[in-house]
Amino acid sequence: MKKKTGILVALGVIAAILIALVAWRVTSNDHPRGPRNGGQPLTVRTAPVETRPMPVLITAVGQVQSEHSVQIKPQVSGVLKQVFFSEGQTVREGQRLFEIDPAPYKAALASAKSAWESARANADRMAPLAEKDYVTPQEYQDAQTAAAQAQAAYQQAQINLAYTDIRAPITGRTGSLAVKSGNVVAPGDSTPLVVINQMKPILVQYQLPQQFLSEVRKYDAQRSIHIFITHEDGSGNFGEGKLVFIDNTVNPDSGTVMLKARIPNRDVQLWPGQFVGVKMQLAIEKNAMVVPDGAIQSDQNGNFVYAVVNGKATIVQVSVDRTVDNFAVINKGLKVGDVVITQIPRTLRAGLPVNVTRASTPSTTDSEASTP
């Protein structure tokens, strides 16, 4: 009996301990978001709402295209005797690329030249005879025709011989060689010997929703549009260019219009087929109201910031027009001079007292310049 009583007492003690632990846990969970420093204010970093020049941007994803691409194909048949460049090499207009064995065409040229000289001499010989009616007019006409035909054949033989020396029609970068020296090539071959792509300048083609068309055309008429090329995610800088083409048709399937920008590509960072980010700077808004983008938070109601009002954190719903570099452009919800918290502590909640140590803003170098 005493043993059972001891067990019951032990169980009771254990149950009391468990209840105390649960009560402590519940009590501690009732205040998880409050400051843990004895009720003292949280130290936060802030920045004032201010105005500054900000670009008006439209962003898209584009694909790089060569403005001038040439497929090099043989114009005459023969053995590919020699290749004068390496795959991937940049070649200049007029530079020698290939030689097709010229021997057969030299022989054909010599034969055509001999035939032309003979036919011409015969026509010249018959000219005074025709004047004295020693030959009929028809005979003289036939001799002239034969001389003209021989001359055309001679000229064609000259052209065919010139075709054995293949030169670059444009300046650009060569692709892979489809045929090596020693192989027989012909005009009917479906695969080009090599493809040359012009690299400087280069085009970037992209699509925009049709609702932007009127705005783009308005600023394009003012010649104020600047194009900036980046990585697909908007980072980096591949250079600046100009809008050179707006398609005359809206794609009825996608509701988009095609545009093209020409980029100098001086450092040859852009390659045909590459996907890139496109930023169209339509204009500069001189007095845009901005906050550091780190201050912008989101919930089910949209975007908001923590503003410092009377020493406490206060939630303010805001409308964000766009984000450029490290700044968010605010349409409504704030006014110039308001102070927002830029780095949000995990324990920050609305109504908590805060201690502002110093104001900080992102670098203004990019946003105040003409480039995004």
Secondary structure in CASP SS format (residue, H / E / C, confidence):
PFRMAT SS
TARGET T0000
AUTHOR 0000-0000-0000
METHOD secondary structure of the structure
MODEL  1
M C 1.00
K H 1.00
K H 1.00
K H 1.00
T H 1.00
G H 1.00
I H 1.00
L H 1.00
V H 1.00
A H 1.00
L H 1.00
G H 1.00
V H 1.00
I H 1.00
A H 1.00
A H 1.00
I H 1.00
L H 1.00
I H 1.00
A H 1.00
L H 1.00
V H 1.00
A H 1.00
W H 1.00
R H 1.00
V H 1.00
T H 1.00
S H 1.00
N H 1.00
D C 1.00
H C 1.00
P C 1.00
R C 1.00
G C 1.00
P C 1.00
R C 1.00
N C 1.00
G C 1.00
G C 1.00
Q C 1.00
P C 1.00
L E 1.00
T E 1.00
V E 1.00
R E 1.00
T E 1.00
A E 1.00
P E 1.00
V C 1.00
E E 1.00
T E 1.00
R E 1.00
P E 1.00
M E 1.00
P E 1.00
V E 1.00
L E 1.00
I E 1.00
T E 1.00
A E 1.00
V E 1.00
G E 1.00
Q E 1.00
V E 1.00
Q E 1.00
S C 1.00
E C 1.00
H C 1.00
S E 1.00
V E 1.00
Q E 1.00
I E 1.00
K C 1.00
P C 1.00
Q C 1.00
V C 1.00
S C 1.00
G E 1.00
V E 1.00
L E 1.00
K E 1.00
Q E 1.00
V E 1.00
F C 1.00
F C 1.00
S C 1.00
E C 1.00
G C 1.00
Q C 1.00
T E 1.00
V E 1.00
R C 1.00
E C 1.00
G C 1.00
Q C 1.00
R E 1.00
L E 1.00
F E 1.00
E E 1.00
I E 1.00
D C 1.00
P C 1.00
A H 1.00
P H 1.00
Y H 1.00
K H 1.00
A H 1.00
A H 1.00
L H 1.00
A H 1.00
S H 1.00
A H 1.00
K H 1.00
S H 1.00
A H 1.00
W H 1.00
E H 1.00
S H 1.00
A H 1.00
R H 1.00
A H 1.00
N H 1.00
A H 1.00
D H 1.00
R H 1.00
M H 1.00
A H 1.00
P H 1.00
L H 1.00
A H 1.00
E H 1.00
K C 1.00
D C 1.00
Y C 1.00
V C 1.00
T C 1.00
P H 1.00
Q H 1.00
E H 1.00
Y H 1.00
Q H 1.00
D H 1.00
A H 1.00
Q H 1.00
T H 1.00
A H 1.00
A H 1.00
A H 1.00
Q H 1.00
A H 1.00
Q H 1.00
A H 1.00
A H 1.00
Y H 1.00
Q H 1.00
Q H 1.00
A H 1.00
Q H 1.00
I H 1.00
N H 1.00
L H 1.00
A H 1.00
Y H 1.00
T C 1.00
D E 1.00
I E 1.00
R E 1.00
A C 1.00
P C 1.00
I C 1.00
T C 1.00
G E 1.00
R E 1.00
T E 1.00
G C 1.00
S C 1.00
L C 1.00
A C 1.00
V C 1.00
K C 1.00
S C 1.00
G C 1.00
N C 1.00
V E 1.00
V E 1.00
A C 1.00
P C 1.00
G C 1.00
D C 1.00
S C 1.00
T C 1.00
P C 1.00
L C 1.00
V E 1.00
V E 1.00
I E 1.00
N E 1.00
Q C 1.00
M C 1.00
K C 1.00
P C 1.00
I E 1.00
L E 1.00
V E 1.00
Q E 1.00
Y E 1.00
Q E 1.00
L E 1.00
P E 1.00
Q H 1.00
Q H 1.00
F H 1.00
L H 1.00
S H 1.00
E H 1.00
V H 1.00
R H 1.00
K H 1.00
Y H 1.00
D H 1.00
A H 1.00
Q C 1.00
R C 1.00
S C 1.00
I C 1.00
H E 1.00
I E 1.00
F E 1.00
I E 1.00
T E 1.00
H C 1.00
E C 1.00
D C 1.00
G C 1.00
S C 1.00
G C 1.00
N C 1.00
F C 1.00
G E 1.00
E E 1.00
G E 1.00
K E 1.00
L E 1.00
V E 1.00
F E 1.00
I E 1.00
D E 1.00
N E 1.00
T E 1.00
V E 1.00
N E 1.00
P C 1.00
D C 1.00
S C 1.00
G C 1.00
T E 1.00
V E 1.00
M E 1.00
L E 1.00
K E 1.00
A E 1.00
R E 1.00
I E 1.00
P C 1.00
N C 1.00
R C 1.00
D C 1.00
V C 1.00
Q C 1.00
L C 1.00
W C 1.00
P C 1.00
G C 1.00
Q C 1.00
F E 1.00
V E 1.00
G E 1.00
V E 1.00
K E 1.00
M E 1.00
Q E 1.00
L E 1.00
A E 1.00
I E 1.00
E E 1.00
K E 1.00
N E 1.00
A E 1.00
M E 1.00
V E 1.00
V E 1.00
P E 1.00
D H 1.00
G H 1.00
A H 1.00
I C 1.00
Q E 1.00
S E 1.00
D E 1.00
Q C 1.00
N C 1.00
G E 1.00
N E 1.00
F E 1.00
V E 1.00
Y E 1.00
A E 1.00
V E 1.00
V E 1.00
N C 1.00
G C 1.00
K E 1.00
A E 1.00
T E 1.00
I E 1.00
V E 1.00
Q E 1.00
V C 1.00
S E 1.00
V E 1.00
D E 1.00
R E 1.00
T E 1.00
V E 1.00
D C 1.00
N C 1.00
F E 1.00
A E 1.00
V E 1.00
I E 1.00
N E 1.00
K E 1.00
G C 1.00
L C 1.00
K C 1.00
V C 1.00
G C 1.00
D C 1.00
V E 1.00
V E 1.00
I E 1.00
T E 1.00
Q E 1.00
I C 1.00
P C 1.00
R C 1.00
T C 1.00
L C 1.00
R C 1.00
A C 1.00
G C 1.00
L C 1.00
P E 1.00
V E 1.00
N E 1.00
V E 1.00
T E 1.00
R E 1.00
A E 1.00
S C 1.00
T C 1.00
P C 1.00
S C 1.00
T C 1.00
T H 1.00
D H 1.00
S H 1.00
E H 1.00
A C 1.00
S C 1.00
T C 1.00
P C 1.00
END
